[in-house]
């Protein structure tokens, strides 16, 4: 089997949406760089991609740490091929009322959900040329706010602004920028939240991966700038 010449970088790739997106790119014939903090979980994803004939690469990193981003940049620079896709998927959800939320939770939410995508984009843009595509997995919380979700929504509204500005800046360079706004998706993110939502009615990670597959299969002269996704049962 030939070695893939195109690379997709996926953050938060150890589980949920990131793992599903990584598998989709692998099935599309891409080499995939899996990024997340949990090395054991990343190795598990890589193992099943390899079993299916894929070409996964693993870096256990915290994308909010500058030194770890340097590791990602070094890998992409050394890759014998083209950086084709970058998917900003990693996120944390720290919820609570504005009056009582800790500064640590506020900062961690913005560091991971907004500053890290900004920093990683800066690091990898020099390696992305005409034909590249950057995806931001945002949230319905990037379009509307909810009680106790101030930090998360602030980070996601900011991510929307980052993506929109980036799209304008890269329009003449042949690099596409797409933001997805999913409603609730049944992922491990919900395991630590104090809500009793019916997860069986939520979208599945594969739905988001399928949406990205649809977008990348569009003609080269077409960019789907934004896509809203929601379960027919509602947002939550």
Secondary structure, 3 states (H helix, E strand, C coil): CCCCCEEEEEECCCCHHHHHHHHHHHHCCCEEEEEECCHHHHHHHHHHHHHCCCEEEEEECCCCCHHHHHHHHHHHHHCCCEEEEEEECCCCCCCCCCCCCCHHHHHHHHHHHHHHHHHHHHHHHCCCCCCCEEEEECCHHHCCCCCCCHHHHHHHHHHHHHHHHHHHHHHHHCCEEEEEEECCECCHHHHHCCCCCCHHHCECHHHHHHHHHHHHCCCCCCCCCEEEECECCECC
